[in-house]
């Protein structure tokens, strides 16, 4: 969505707005399941969104929303019930329109979330965003200010141009920022960082392939996915026969 030259929605041309990226719900579930075993249940996914609080009546992420249902169904398919969306922290109209304010609001929303457990005694965090709405600025600030509780930042490379360049990973305060094109690629990098295991990566692959089952193999969606599946194969340890 673009108003007076200002993008008010997603910029990725590969998927229609409202479509879910293949494997995203499974990736988030596997990260939650891989959290420290002291948690009795896998932590839910907190949402830091630029959606305006003033428009909450129309834009609120409810339990009946497509996103909440997709996450909940991913959990139920794995035998994990009552998992899915956790707290949702909104922005304002000003930040929704003035792009430069989005990163700061997402960071301050993270601080609001962190106030529930400021020393990370109960939870540590992995921030998953994209390169379209200043999520990188928010994630880098989290790592500079709170490296003790933020384990990693994952940024989905989205673009209004086909086949965008995926930047190299980098470290801030010893914590990684990694960039990815598909959620299989994100899962492969999570395995490399010790944030999930090979079996979790395989489940993300299976989920992503299933979501693209009705998409022609000639699609660039399959090209990107297959490229990351090949990376995943190099990541996973050989399986003894």
C-alpha positions in Angstrom: 0.0 0.0 0.0 1.5 3.4 -1.0 0.1 6.8 -0.1 1.8 9.9 -1.4 4.9 8.0 -1.9 4.9 6.4 1.5 4.7 2.7 1.8 2.1 1.8 4.4 2.3 -2.0 3.8 4.7 -4.7 2.8 7.1 -4.1 -0.1 7.9 -7.7 -1.1 6.8 -8.4 -4.7 7.3 -12.2 -4.5 4.2 -12.8 -2.3 0.8 -11.1 -2.3 0.1 -9.0 0.8 -1.7 -11.3 3.3 0.1 -14.4 2.1 2.2 -16.3 4.7 5.8 -17.1 3.8 6.3 -20.9 3.6 7.5 -22.3 6.8 7.2 -19.2 8.9 4.9 -20.6 11.6 6.9 -23.8 11.8 10.1 -21.8 12.2 8.7 -19.8 15.0 7.4 -22.9 16.7 10.7 -24.7 16.5 12.5 -21.7 18.0 10.0 -21.7 20.9 10.4 -25.5 21.4 14.2 -25.1 21.5 14.0 -22.6 24.3 15.5 -23.6 27.7 13.7 -26.6 29.1 13.0 -24.8 32.4 10.0 -23.3 30.7 7.0 -25.5 31.3 5.5 -24.6 27.9 7.1 -23.1 24.8 6.9 -19.4 24.9 4.4 -17.7 22.6 5.4 -15.2 19.9 5.2 -11.5 20.9 4.4 -9.2 18.0 6.0 -5.7 17.7 4.0 -4.1 15.0 3.8 -0.8 13.3 0.0 -1.1 13.1 -1.5 2.0 14.6 -3.1 1.7 18.0 -5.7 4.3 16.9 -6.9 1.8 14.2 -6.9 -1.1 16.5 -10.6 -1.7 16.0 -9.9 -2.5 12.3 -6.3 -3.8 12.5 -6.2 -5.7 15.7 -4.5 -9.1 15.6 -7.2 -11.3 17.2 -7.2 -15.0 18.0 -9.4 -15.4 15.0 -6.9 -13.6 12.6 -5.3 -15.6 9.8 -1.9 -15.2 11.5 -3.1 -16.4 14.9 -4.9 -19.3 13.4 -1.8 -20.3 11.3 0.4 -20.3 14.4 -2.0 -22.1 16.5 -2.5 -24.8 13.9 1.3 -25.3 13.6 1.4 -25.9 17.3 -1.5 -28.3 17.3 -0.1 -30.3 14.4 3.0 -30.8 16.6 0.9 -31.7 19.7 1.6 -28.4 21.3 -1.7 -26.8 22.3 -2.4 -23.2 23.4 0.7 -22.0 21.5 0.7 -19.1 19.1 0.5 -15.3 19.4 1.4 -13.7 22.8 1.4 -10.0 23.6 0.9 -7.6 20.6 2.4 -4.2 21.0 1.2 -1.6 18.6 2.5 1.7 17.1 0.7 4.9 16.3 -0.6 6.7 13.2 2.5 8.9 13.2 4.9 6.0 13.1 2.7 4.1 10.6 3.1 7.0 8.2 6.5 8.4 9.1 8.9 5.6 8.3 11.8 6.8 10.3 9.9 6.4 13.6 9.1 2.7 13.1 12.4 1.3 14.3 12.4 3.4 17.5 8.8 2.4 18.3 9.5 -1.3 17.8 12.5 -1.0 20.1 10.5 0.9 22.8 7.8 -1.7 22.5 10.5 -4.4 23.1 11.5 -2.5 26.3 7.9 -2.6 27.4 7.9 -6.4 26.8 11.2 -6.7 28.6 9.9 -4.9 31.7 8.1 -8.2 32.5 11.4 -9.9 33.0 14.2 -7.3 32.8 17.1 -9.6 33.6 16.1 -12.5 31.3 15.7 -14.9 34.2 12.6 -16.4 32.7 12.9 -15.7 29.0 15.5 -14.7 26.4 14.6 -13.4 23.1 15.2 -13.9 19.4 14.0 -11.0 17.2 12.6 -12.0 13.8 11.8 -9.2 11.4 12.4 -8.1 7.8 14.4 -5.5 5.9 11.3 -3.5 4.9 10.2 -1.4 7.9 13.3 -0.5 10.0 13.4 -3.8 11.8 17.1 -3.9 11.3 17.4 -0.6 13.2 15.3 -2.0 16.0 17.2 -5.3 16.1 20.6 -3.6 16.2 19.5 -1.4 19.0 18.3 -4.4 21.0 21.7 -6.0 20.6 23.5 -2.9 21.6 21.4 -2.2 24.7 20.4 -5.7 25.8 22.9 -8.3 24.5 22.3 -10.3 27.7 18.7 -11.2 26.8 18.6 -11.0 23.0 20.3 -14.1 21.6 20.0 -13.2 17.9 18.3 -11.2 15.2 16.9 -12.8 12.1 15.9 -10.5 9.2 13.9 -11.6 6.2 15.2 -10.0 3.0 12.2 -8.5 1.2 12.4 -6.2 -1.8 10.3 -4.6 -4.5 12.8 -6.0 -7.0 13.3 -9.7 -7.9 16.2 -11.8 -6.5 17.5 -9.3 -4.0 21.0 -9.6 -2.5 21.1 -11.3 0.9 23.7 -9.4 3.1 26.4 -11.2 5.0 25.7 -11.8 8.7 27.4 -9.6 11.3 27.9 -9.4 15.1 26.9 -6.7 17.5 28.1 -7.2 21.1 28.9 -10.8 20.2 25.3 -11.5 19.1 24.5 -12.4 15.5 22.3 -10.6 13.0 21.6 -13.0 10.1 19.7 -12.3 6.9 17.7 -14.8 5.0 15.5 -15.2 1.9 13.3 -18.1 3.0 12.4 -19.5 6.4 14.3 -22.7 5.5 17.4 -20.5 5.1 16.6 -19.0 8.5 16.2 -22.4 10.1 19.5 -23.5 8.5 21.2 -20.5 10.1 19.5 -21.2 13.4 21.0 -24.7 13.4 24.4 -23.3 12.7 23.9 -21.0 15.7 22.8 -23.8 18.0 19.2 -22.4 18.3 17.5 -25.5 16.9 18.5 -29.0 15.9 18.5 -30.9 12.6 15.1 -32.5 13.1 13.6 -29.1 13.7 15.2 -27.9 10.4 13.7 -30.8 8.6 10.3 -30.0 9.9 10.6 -26.4 8.6 11.6 -27.8 5.2 8.6 -30.1 5.2 6.3 -27.3 6.1 7.7 -24.9 3.5 7.5 -27.5 0.7 3.9 -28.3 1.7 2.9 -24.7 1.6 4.2 -24.5 -2.0 2.7 -27.7 -3.1 0.2 -26.0 -5.5 2.8 -23.5 -6.9 4.4 -24.4 -10.2 8.0 -25.6 -9.9 9.1 -22.9 -12.3 8.2 -20.2 -9.8 10.9 -18.1 -8.3 9.4 -19.1 -5.0 10.6 -22.6 -5.6 14.0 -21.3 -6.8 14.6 -19.5 -3.6 13.3 -22.4 -1.5 15.4 -25.0 -3.3 18.5 -22.9 -2.9 18.0 -22.7 0.8 17.1 -26.4 1.0 20.6 -27.1 -0.5 22.1 -24.9 2.2 20.1 -26.8 4.8 21.4 -30.1 3.5 25.0 -28.9 3.9 24.1 -27.8 7.4 22.5 -31.0 8.6 24.7 -33.8 10.0 24.9 -36.9 7.9 22.3 -39.5 8.9 23.6 -43.0 9.6 22.0 -45.6 7.5 
